[in-house]
């Protein structure tokens, strides 16, 4: 990982497709990922880790089995480990995710929405 300064908004401008996280930086054993979100994702869990969402722009709904959590710009929410959730963005959302290195975006669900972690150019 480079020790250069990284700009979140510039990094997001280089992402073409939704639901494809890109590593912005790593710190200790965690990745800070930038991602564009649009549409509904898949129901999944991360059995071994919490997942932090920070919305930079747009509105993101995180469906939980017992409620919906709605996030707007500058809102942060942590999905606890093992909690089934399904993110949904009606318009384009720009977000940051904090997760342990190696965390798969679809968690235990797998499927065609599973995306390898991409590096920024």
C-alpha positions as CSV (number, residue, x, y, z in Angstrom):
1,X,0.0,0.0,0.0
2,X,1.3,3.4,-0.9
3,X,2.1,6.0,1.7
4,X,0.7,8.8,-0.6
5,X,-2.1,11.0,0.3
6,X,-5.4,9.6,-1.0
7,X,-8.5,11.7,-1.8
8,X,-11.9,10.0,-1.2
9,X,-13.9,12.0,-3.8
10,X,-11.2,11.6,-6.4
11,X,-11.1,7.8,-5.7
12,X,-14.9,7.6,-6.1
13,X,-14.8,9.5,-9.4
14,X,-12.7,6.6,-10.9
15,X,-15.2,3.9,-9.9
16,X,-17.5,3.0,-12.8
17,X,-19.8,0.2,-11.5
18,X,-21.9,-0.1,-8.3
19,X,-21.3,-2.7,-5.6
20,X,-17.6,-3.1,-6.5
21,X,-15.5,-2.0,-3.5
22,X,-12.1,-0.4,-4.0
23,X,-9.4,-0.3,-1.3
24,X,-8.5,3.3,-0.5
25,X,-6.1,2.5,2.3
26,X,-5.3,-0.2,4.8
27,X,-4.6,0.4,8.5
28,X,-3.4,-2.5,10.6
29,X,-5.6,-5.4,9.6
30,X,-8.5,-3.3,8.2
31,X,-9.3,-1.9,4.8
32,X,-11.0,1.4,4.2
33,X,-13.0,0.9,1.0
34,X,-14.8,3.3,-1.2
35,X,-17.8,2.1,-3.1
36,X,-20.7,3.3,-5.3
37,X,-24.0,1.7,-4.5
38,X,-27.2,1.6,-6.6
39,X,-30.2,-0.7,-6.5
40,X,-30.7,-3.5,-4.1
41,X,-27.9,-5.8,-3.0
42,X,-28.3,-9.3,-1.5
43,X,-29.3,-10.5,1.9
44,X,-26.1,-11.7,3.7
45,X,-24.2,-11.8,7.0
46,X,-20.6,-11.4,8.0
47,X,-20.4,-14.1,10.7
48,X,-16.9,-13.0,12.0
49,X,-17.0,-9.2,11.8
50,X,-19.0,-6.0,12.2
51,X,-19.4,-3.9,9.1
52,X,-19.2,-0.1,9.2
53,X,-21.1,2.0,6.6
54,X,-20.4,5.8,6.2
55,X,-22.5,7.5,3.6
56,X,-20.9,10.5,1.8
57,X,-23.7,11.3,-0.6
58,X,-27.2,9.9,-1.4
59,X,-29.5,7.9,0.8
60,X,-28.8,4.3,1.8
61,X,-31.3,2.0,3.4
62,X,-29.9,-1.0,5.3
63,X,-32.7,-3.6,5.6
64,X,-32.4,-5.7,8.8
65,X,-34.9,-8.5,9.5
66,X,-36.5,-6.4,12.3
67,X,-36.2,-2.8,10.9
68,X,-34.8,-0.6,8.3
69,X,-31.9,1.9,8.9
70,X,-31.8,4.9,6.7
71,X,-28.5,6.7,6.2
72,X,-27.9,10.1,4.6
73,X,-24.7,12.1,4.0
74,X,-22.3,11.9,6.9
75,X,-24.3,9.2,8.7
76,X,-22.5,6.1,10.1
77,X,-24.0,2.8,11.0
78,X,-22.4,-0.5,12.2
79,X,-24.0,-3.8,11.2
80,X,-23.0,-6.1,14.1
81,X,-21.4,-9.4,13.2
82,X,-23.8,-12.2,12.3
83,X,-26.7,-9.8,11.6
84,X,-28.4,-10.5,8.3
85,X,-28.7,-7.3,6.2
86,X,-29.5,-6.1,2.7
87,X,-28.3,-2.6,1.6
88,X,-30.4,-0.7,-0.9
89,X,-29.8,2.6,-2.7
90,X,-32.7,4.0,-4.8
91,X,-30.2,6.5,-6.4
92,X,-26.5,6.5,-6.6
93,X,-24.8,6.5,-3.1
94,X,-21.2,7.1,-2.4
95,X,-20.0,5.4,0.7
96,X,-17.0,4.3,2.8
97,X,-16.8,0.8,4.3
98,X,-14.4,-0.2,7.2
99,X,-13.8,-4.0,7.3
100,X,-11.1,-6.4,8.2
101,X,-8.9,-7.3,5.3
102,X,-10.3,-10.3,3.4
103,X,-13.9,-9.5,4.1
104,X,-16.1,-10.5,1.1
105,X,-18.8,-8.0,0.0
106,X,-21.5,-10.7,-0.1
107,X,-20.5,-12.3,3.2
108,X,-21.9,-15.8,3.5
109,X,-24.3,-15.4,0.6
110,X,-21.8,-15.7,-2.3
111,X,-23.3,-15.5,-5.8
112,X,-22.9,-13.4,-8.8
113,X,-22.7,-10.1,-6.8
114,X,-19.5,-11.3,-5.1
115,X,-16.8,-8.8,-6.2
116,X,-13.1,-9.1,-5.6
117,X,-11.6,-6.1,-3.8
118,X,-10.2,-3.8,-6.4
119,X,-7.3,-1.5,-6.1
120,X,-7.6,2.1,-7.2
121,X,-5.5,3.3,-10.1
